[in-house]
Amino acid sequence: LKARGRSFDGAVIKKLPGRVTIQFERMIKIPKYERYEKRKTKIHARLPDCIKHDVDVGDLISIDETRPISKTIHFVVSKVIKKVEAKE
């Protein structure tokens, strides 16, 4: 799939067949109180077959915007930035 538009980095919180859900935090300014607050954003992304074995829950991945694939999926996983270490 061709990438276009925005790209985000986030941690995988859910892995399903063919897609993942990532979550990341962003800072929003509240003008009334002249302060910032943290907000979390969840985004669904398509998980291509070529990298589906490399992605696990907890990994930090990069996603890029693409054409709408379904009602909720408008992003595709582009690369794995950091793997989570397995607990023994």
N, CA, C and O atoms as CSV, one atom per row, in Angstrom:
chain,resi,resn,atom,element,x,y,z
A,1,LEU,N,N,0.836,-1.187,0.000
A,1,LEU,CA,C,0.000,0.000,0.000
A,1,LEU,C,C,0.878,1.247,0.000
A,1,LEU,O,O,1.910,1.286,0.670
A,2,LYS,N,N,0.471,2.248,-0.742
A,2,LYS,CA,C,1.232,3.483,-0.811
A,2,LYS,C,C,0.952,4.335,0.414
A,2,LYS,O,O,-0.194,4.472,0.841
A,3,ALA,N,N,2.002,4.901,0.970
A,3,ALA,CA,C,1.863,5.774,2.132
A,3,ALA,C,C,1.723,7.214,1.668
A,3,ALA,O,O,2.338,7.627,0.685
A,4,ARG,N,N,0.910,7.967,2.385
A,4,ARG,CA,C,0.730,9.385,2.089
A,4,ARG,C,C,0.246,10.070,3.348
A,4,ARG,O,O,-0.297,9.405,4.230
A,5,GLY,N,N,0.418,11.349,3.461
A,5,GLY,CA,C,-0.132,12.088,4.593
A,5,GLY,C,C,0.657,11.914,5.871
A,5,GLY,O,O,1.888,11.916,5.855
A,6,ARG,N,N,-0.047,11.764,6.975
A,6,ARG,CA,C,0.557,11.771,8.309
A,6,ARG,C,C,1.191,10.429,8.672
A,6,ARG,O,O,0.869,9.394,8.089
A,7,SER,N,N,2.095,10.472,9.643
A,7,SER,CA,C,2.681,9.246,10.198
A,7,SER,C,C,2.806,9.410,11.706
A,7,SER,O,O,3.029,10.512,12.208
A,8,PHE,N,N,2.659,8.302,12.419
A,8,PHE,CA,C,2.697,8.312,13.879
A,8,PHE,C,C,3.547,7.160,14.381
A,8,PHE,O,O,3.723,6.156,13.692
A,9,ASP,N,N,4.075,7.318,15.598
A,9,ASP,CA,C,4.779,6.255,16.308
A,9,ASP,C,C,3.983,5.950,17.561
A,9,ASP,O,O,3.530,6.863,18.250
A,10,GLY,N,N,3.811,4.665,17.862
A,10,GLY,CA,C,3.052,4.305,19.046
A,10,GLY,C,C,3.303,2.873,19.454
A,10,GLY,O,O,3.910,2.093,18.721
A,11,ALA,N,N,2.821,2.541,20.646
A,11,ALA,CA,C,2.987,1.197,21.188
A,11,ALA,C,C,1.781,0.345,20.810
A,11,ALA,O,O,0.646,0.819,20.839
A,12,VAL,N,N,2.029,-0.907,20.457
A,12,VAL,CA,C,0.962,-1.836,20.096
A,12,VAL,C,C,0.246,-2.266,21.376
A,12,VAL,O,O,0.874,-2.776,22.303
A,13,ILE,N,N,-1.075,-2.056,21.420
A,13,ILE,CA,C,-1.837,-2.477,22.594
A,13,ILE,C,C,-2.720,-3.674,22.295
A,13,ILE,O,O,-3.170,-4.356,23.216
A,14,LYS,N,N,-2.979,-3.944,20.998
A,14,LYS,CA,C,-3.802,-5.090,20.627
A,14,LYS,C,C,-3.387,-5.570,19.248
A,14,LYS,O,O,-3.184,-4.768,18.337
A,15,LYS,N,N,-3.263,-6.890,19.099
A,15,LYS,CA,C,-2.915,-7.471,17.803
A,15,LYS,C,C,-4.003,-8.450,17.404
A,15,LYS,O,O,-4.319,-9.384,18.141
A,16,LEU,N,N,-4.574,-8.222,16.224
A,16,LEU,CA,C,-5.611,-9.078,15.676
A,16,LEU,C,C,-5.159,-9.555,14.302
A,16,LEU,O,O,-4.208,-9.003,13.750
A,17,PRO,N,N,-5.811,-10.561,13.740
A,17,PRO,CA,C,-5.409,-11.017,12.405
A,17,PRO,C,C,-5.585,-9.905,11.367
A,17,PRO,O,O,-6.700,-9.457,11.101
A,18,GLY,N,N,-4.472,-9.474,10.790
A,18,GLY,CA,C,-4.535,-8.464,9.739
A,18,GLY,C,C,-4.510,-7.025,10.199
A,18,GLY,O,O,-4.459,-6.121,9.365
A,19,ARG,N,N,-4.545,-6.778,11.511
A,19,ARG,CA,C,-4.503,-5.396,11.988
A,19,ARG,C,C,-3.969,-5.311,13.406
A,19,ARG,O,O,-3.961,-6.292,14.149
A,20,VAL,N,N,-3.521,-4.110,13.765
A,20,VAL,CA,C,-3.057,-3.830,15.119
A,20,VAL,C,C,-3.711,-2.527,15.577
A,20,VAL,O,O,-4.177,-1.729,14.765
A,21,THR,N,N,-3.734,-2.333,16.886
A,21,THR,CA,C,-4.174,-1.078,17.471
A,21,THR,C,C,-3.003,-0.485,18.220
A,21,THR,O,O,-2.392,-1.148,19.058
A,22,ILE,N,N,-2.686,0.777,17.916
A,22,ILE,CA,C,-1.600,1.435,18.628
A,22,ILE,C,C,-2.162,2.559,19.479
A,22,ILE,O,O,-3.264,3.052,19.238
A,23,GLN,N,N,-1.388,2.955,20.477
A,23,GLN,CA,C,-1.789,4.037,21.360
A,23,GLN,C,C,-0.582,4.924,21.600
A,23,GLN,O,O,0.528,4.431,21.799
A,24,PHE,N,N,-0.799,6.246,21.582
A,24,PHE,CA,C,0.270,7.182,21.907
A,24,PHE,C,C,-0.322,8.381,22.630
A,24,PHE,O,O,-1.522,8.642,22.548
A,25,GLU,N,N,0.533,9.105,23.336
A,25,GLU,CA,C,0.102,10.274,24.099
A,25,GLU,C,C,0.475,11.540,23.347
A,25,GLU,O,O,1.481,11.596,22.640
A,26,ARG,N,N,-0.368,12.559,23.520
A,26,ARG,CA,C,-0.078,13.856,22.936
A,26,ARG,C,C,-0.416,14.922,23.969
A,26,ARG,O,O,-1.208,14.681,24.881
A,27,MET,N,N,0.186,16.102,23.826
A,27,MET,CA,C,-0.044,17.201,24.762
A,27,MET,C,C,-1.003,18.205,24.124
A,27,MET,O,O,-0.780,18.654,23.000
A,28,ILE,N,N,-2.067,18.554,24.842
A,28,ILE,CA,C,-3.067,19.504,24.385
A,28,ILE,C,C,-3.022,20.722,25.297
A,28,ILE,O,O,-3.042,20.589,26.520
A,29,LYS,N,N,-2.962,21.914,24.696
A,29,LYS,CA,C,-2.950,23.134,25.499
A,29,LYS,C,C,-4.378,23.528,25.863
A,29,LYS,O,O,-5.264,23.537,25.008
A,30,ILE,N,N,-4.596,23.852,27.135
A,30,ILE,CA,C,-5.880,24.339,27.619
A,30,ILE,C,C,-5.728,25.852,27.800
A,30,ILE,O,O,-5.155,26.290,28.797
A,31,PRO,N,N,-6.226,26.654,26.863
A,31,PRO,CA,C,-5.982,28.101,26.910
A,31,PRO,C,C,-6.550,28.775,28.167
A,31,PRO,O,O,-5.943,29.704,28.699
A,32,LYS,N,N,-7.698,28.314,28.635
A,32,LYS,CA,C,-8.325,28.943,29.805
A,32,LYS,C,C,-7.419,28.882,31.035
A,32,LYS,O,O,-7.316,29.848,31.790
A,33,TYR,N,N,-6.763,27.728,31.227
A,33,TYR,CA,C,-5.925,27.535,32.409
A,33,TYR,C,C,-4.444,27.736,32.111
A,33,TYR,O,O,-3.618,27.642,33.019
A,34,GLU,N,N,-4.091,28.009,30.856
A,34,GLU,CA,C,-2.701,28.222,30.432
A,34,GLU,C,C,-1.811,27.060,30.848
A,34,GLU,O,O,-0.697,27.255,31.335
A,35,ARG,N,N,-2.317,25.856,30.648
A,35,ARG,CA,C,-1.580,24.645,30.980
A,35,ARG,C,C,-1.785,23.612,29.881
A,35,ARG,O,O,-2.588,23.792,28.965
A,36,TYR,N,N,-1.028,22.522,30.006
A,36,TYR,CA,C,-1.136,21.423,29.055
A,36,TYR,C,C,-1.657,20.187,29.765
A,36,TYR,O,O,-1.464,20.024,30.970
A,37,GLU,N,N,-2.325,19.310,29.007
A,37,GLU,CA,C,-2.746,18.035,29.561
A,37,GLU,C,C,-2.405,16.928,28.569
A,37,GLU,O,O,-2.339,17.152,27.360
A,38,LYS,N,N,-2.192,15.741,29.100
A,38,LYS,CA,C,-1.908,14.583,28.259
A,38,LYS,C,C,-3.211,13.931,27.836
A,38,LYS,O,O,-4.127,13.762,28.640
A,39,ARG,N,N,-3.282,13.564,26.550
A,39,ARG,CA,C,-4.419,12.795,26.056
A,39,ARG,C,C,-3.890,11.617,25.258
A,39,ARG,O,O,-2.852,11.710,24.602
A,40,LYS,N,N,-4.614,10.511,25.321
A,40,LYS,CA,C,-4.212,9.306,24.601
A,40,LYS,C,C,-5.041,9.164,23.336
A,40,LYS,O,O,-6.224,9.506,23.311
A,41,THR,N,N,-4.406,8.656,22.287
A,41,THR,CA,C,-5.080,8.425,21.018
A,41,THR,C,C,-4.863,6.984,20.600
A,41,THR,O,O,-3.745,6.473,20.661
A,42,LYS,N,N,-5.940,6.328,20.174
A,42,LYS,CA,C,-5.850,4.961,19.644
A,42,LYS,C,C,-6.111,5.005,18.142
A,42,LYS,O,O,-7.030,5.681,17.680
A,43,ILE,N,N,-5.288,4.274,17.383
A,43,ILE,CA,C,-5.448,4.202,15.938
A,43,ILE,C,C,-5.323,2.744,15.507
A,43,ILE,O,O,-4.442,2.023,15.976
A,44,HIS,N,N,-6.211,2.315,14.612
A,44,HIS,CA,C,-6.134,0.982,14.020
A,44,HIS,C,C,-5.302,1.063,12.754
A,44,HIS,O,O,-5.413,2.026,11.995
A,45,ALA,N,N,-4.464,0.054,12.520
A,45,ALA,CA,C,-3.606,0.038,11.338
A,45,ALA,C,C,-3.573,-1.360,10.735
A,45,ALA,O,O,-3.654,-2.364,11.443
A,46,ARG,N,N,-3.453,-1.402,9.428
A,46,ARG,CA,C,-3.331,-2.662,8.683
A,46,ARG,C,C,-1.976,-3.271,8.965
A,46,ARG,O,O,-0.966,-2.567,8.969
A,47,LEU,N,N,-1.941,-4.580,9.202
A,47,LEU,CA,C,-0.696,-5.301,9.462
A,47,LEU,C,C,-0.381,-6.184,8.264
A,47,LEU,O,O,-0.999,-7.236,8.103
A,48,PRO,N,N,0.573,-5.781,7.413
A,48,PRO,CA,C,0.892,-6.581,6.221
A,48,PRO,C,C,1.449,-7.955,6.586
A,48,PRO,O,O,2.046,-8.133,7.648
A,49,ASP,N,N,1.246,-8.917,5.697
A,49,ASP,CA,C,1.699,-10.284,5.938
A,49,ASP,C,C,3.213,-10.376,6.059
A,49,ASP,O,O,3.721,-11.262,6.745
A,50,CYS,N,N,3.948,-9.469,5.398
A,50,CYS,CA,C,5.409,-9.559,5.393
A,50,CYS,C,C,6.028,-9.233,6.753
A,50,CYS,O,O,7.148,-9.664,7.027
A,51,ILE,N,N,5.333,-8.488,7.608
A,51,ILE,CA,C,5.911,-8.156,8.922
A,51,ILE,C,C,5.021,-8.580,10.086
A,51,ILE,O,O,5.241,-8.144,11.215
A,52,LYS,N,N,4.021,-9.420,9.833
A,52,LYS,CA,C,3.109,-9.780,10.924
A,52,LYS,C,C,3.767,-10.621,12.009
A,52,LYS,O,O,3.299,-10.624,13.148
A,53,HIS,N,N,4.851,-11.340,11.680
A,53,HIS,CA,C,5.539,-12.144,12.690
A,53,HIS,C,C,6.538,-11.319,13.495
A,53,HIS,O,O,7.019,-11.779,14.531
A,54,ASP,N,N,6.856,-10.119,13.042
A,54,ASP,CA,C,7.814,-9.258,13.735
A,54,ASP,C,C,7.154,-8.360,14.778
A,54,ASP,O,O,7.844,-7.802,15.631
A,55,VAL,N,N,5.837,-8.211,14.725
A,55,VAL,CA,C,5.127,-7.288,15.608
A,55,VAL,C,C,4.426,-8.056,16.716
A,55,VAL,O,O,3.706,-9.018,16.452
A,56,ASP,N,N,4.638,-7.628,17.966
A,56,ASP,CA,C,3.970,-8.199,19.125
A,56,ASP,C,C,3.408,-7.077,19.983
A,56,ASP,O,O,3.746,-5.910,19.784
A,57,VAL,N,N,2.553,-7.424,20.932
A,57,VAL,CA,C,1.979,-6.433,21.842
A,57,VAL,C,C,3.099,-5.816,22.678
A,57,VAL,O,O,3.927,-6.533,23.239
A,58,GLY,N,N,3.121,-4.494,22.760
A,58,GLY,CA,C,4.139,-3.775,23.518
A,58,GLY,C,C,5.231,-3.173,22.652
A,58,GLY,O,O,5.968,-2.304,23.119
A,59,ASP,N,N,5.358,-3.608,21.401
A,59,ASP,CA,C,6.387,-3.072,20.503
A,59,ASP,C,C,6.069,-1.635,20.118
A,59,ASP,O,O,4.905,-1.237,20.064
A,60,LEU,N,N,7.117,-0.863,19.852
A,60,LEU,CA,C,6.974,0.490,19.344
A,60,LEU,C,C,7.085,0.433,17.827
A,60,LEU,O,O,8.105,-0.004,17.293
A,61,ILE,N,N,6.029,0.877,17.123
A,61,ILE,CA,C,6.010,0.783,15.661
A,61,ILE,C,C,5.694,2.144,15.047
A,61,ILE,O,O,5.233,3.062,15.727
A,62,SER,N,N,5.951,2.249,13.754
A,62,SER,CA,C,5.642,3.446,12.987
A,62,SER,C,C,4.541,3.103,11.992
A,62,SER,O,O,4.596,2.061,11.339
A,63,ILE,N,N,3.532,3.981,11.872
A,63,ILE,CA,C,2.449,3.768,10.915
A,63,ILE,C,C,2.337,4.982,10.008
A,63,ILE,O,O,2.642,6.103,10.415
A,64,ASP,N,N,1.897,4.751,8.775
A,64,ASP,CA,C,1.713,5.812,7.798
A,64,ASP,C,C,0.279,5.797,7.287
A,64,ASP,O,O,-0.357,4.746,7.216
A,65,GLU,N,N,-0.217,6.967,6.936
A,65,GLU,CA,C,-1.571,7.083,6.406
A,65,GLU,C,C,-1.625,6.538,4.988
A,65,GLU,O,O,-0.667,6.668,4.227
A,66,THR,N,N,-2.740,5.932,4.641
A,66,THR,CA,C,-2.946,5.364,3.317
A,66,THR,C,C,-4.411,5.544,2.934
A,66,THR,O,O,-5.164,6.195,3.659
A,67,ARG,N,N,-4.813,4.987,1.828
A,67,ARG,CA,C,-6.218,5.074,1.430
A,67,ARG,C,C,-7.082,4.329,2.449
A,67,ARG,O,O,-6.569,3.454,3.147
A,68,PRO,N,N,-8.363,4.642,2.556
A,68,PRO,CA,C,-9.228,3.916,3.487
A,68,PRO,C,C,-9.327,2.437,3.107
A,68,PRO,O,O,-9.696,2.096,1.983
A,69,ILE,N,N,-8.995,1.572,4.055
A,69,ILE,CA,C,-9.040,0.129,3.825
A,69,ILE,C,C,-10.367,-0.438,4.326
A,69,ILE,O,O,-10.926,-1.355,3.725
A,70,SER,N,N,-10.861,0.113,5.423
A,70,SER,CA,C,-12.164,-0.277,5.956
A,70,SER,C,C,-12.743,0.920,6.708
A,70,SER,O,O,-12.219,2.030,6.623
A,71,LYS,N,N,-13.810,0.686,7.433
A,71,LYS,CA,C,-14.462,1.776,8.169
A,71,LYS,C,C,-13.530,2.415,9.192
A,71,LYS,O,O,-13.561,3.632,9.377
A,72,THR,N,N,-12.707,1.617,9.855
A,72,THR,CA,C,-11.845,2.139,10.918
A,72,THR,C,C,-10.364,2.162,10.571
A,72,THR,O,O,-9.585,2.772,11.304
A,73,ILE,N,N,-9.951,1.533,9.498
A,73,ILE,CA,C,-8.523,1.417,9.180
A,73,ILE,C,C,-8.151,2.344,8.029
A,73,ILE,O,O,-8.608,2.170,6.899
A,74,HIS,N,N,-7.298,3.349,8.340
A,74,HIS,CA,C,-6.793,4.280,7.336
A,74,HIS,C,C,-5.276,4.381,7.398
A,74,HIS,O,O,-4.691,5.271,6.781
A,75,PHE,N,N,-4.631,3.483,8.136
A,75,PHE,CA,C,-3.183,3.505,8.303
A,75,PHE,C,C,-2.617,2.116,8.031
A,75,PHE,O,O,-3.335,1.118,8.088
A,76,VAL,N,N,-1.328,2.065,7.739
A,76,VAL,CA,C,-0.637,0.797,7.507
A,76,VAL,C,C,0.670,0.816,8.294
A,76,VAL,O,O,1.318,1.857,8.395
A,77,VAL,N,N,1.058,-0.323,8.846
A,77,VAL,CA,C,2.307,-0.429,9.600
A,77,VAL,C,C,3.472,-0.357,8.623
A,77,VAL,O,O,3.525,-1.114,7.653
A,78,SER,N,N,4.419,0.570,8.886
A,78,SER,CA,C,5.546,0.724,7.974
A,78,SER,C,C,6.817,0.072,8.502
A,78,SER,O,O,7.566,-0.520,7.725
A,79,LYS,N,N,7.083,0.166,9.820
A,79,LYS,CA,C,8.287,-0.468,10.357
A,79,LYS,C,C,8.178,-0.643,11.867
A,79,LYS,O,O,7.370,0.000,12.537
A,80,VAL,N,N,9.018,-1.534,12.373
A,80,VAL,CA,C,9.116,-1.755,13.816
A,80,VAL,C,C,10.306,-0.940,14.320
A,80,VAL,O,O,11.429,-1.107,13.844
A,81,ILE,N,N,10.052,-0.065,15.277
A,81,ILE,CA,C,11.112,0.792,15.802
A,81,ILE,C,C,11.859,0.108,16.934
A,81,ILE,O,O,13.090,0.100,16.959
A,82,LYS,N,N,11.106,-0.473,17.878
A,82,LYS,CA,C,11.729,-1.104,19.053
A,82,LYS,C,C,10.909,-2.306,19.479
A,82,LYS,O,O,9.695,-2.211,19.654
A,83,LYS,N,N,11.577,-3.432,19.644
A,83,LYS,CA,C,10.917,-4.653,20.107
A,83,LYS,C,C,10.856,-4.661,21.625
A,83,LYS,O,O,11.754,-4.150,22.293
A,84,VAL,N,N,9.795,-5.242,22.166
A,84,VAL,CA,C,9.681,-5.404,23.614
A,84,VAL,C,C,10.471,-6.657,23.994
A,84,VAL,O,O,10.478,-7.647,23.263
A,85,GLU,N,N,11.121,-6.597,25.126
A,85,GLU,CA,C,11.902,-7.748,25.569
A,85,GLU,C,C,10.987,-8.771,26.222
A,85,GLU,O,O,10.126,-8.421,27.028
A,86,ALA,N,N,11.174,-10.018,25.876
A,86,ALA,CA,C,10.332,-11.099,26.407
A,86,ALA,C,C,10.681,-11.370,27.868
A,86,ALA,O,O,11.854,-11.444,28.233
A,87,LYS,N,N,9.657,-11.515,28.693
A,87,LYS,CA,C,9.870,-11.829,30.114
A,87,LYS,C,C,10.041,-13.339,30.244
A,87,LYS,O,O,9.333,-14.120,29.607
A,88,GLU,N,N,10.991,-13.727,31.076
A,88,GLU,CA,C,11.243,-15.167,31.276
A,88,GLU,C,C,10.916,-15.579,32.680
A,88,GLU,O,O,11.066,-16.749,33.030
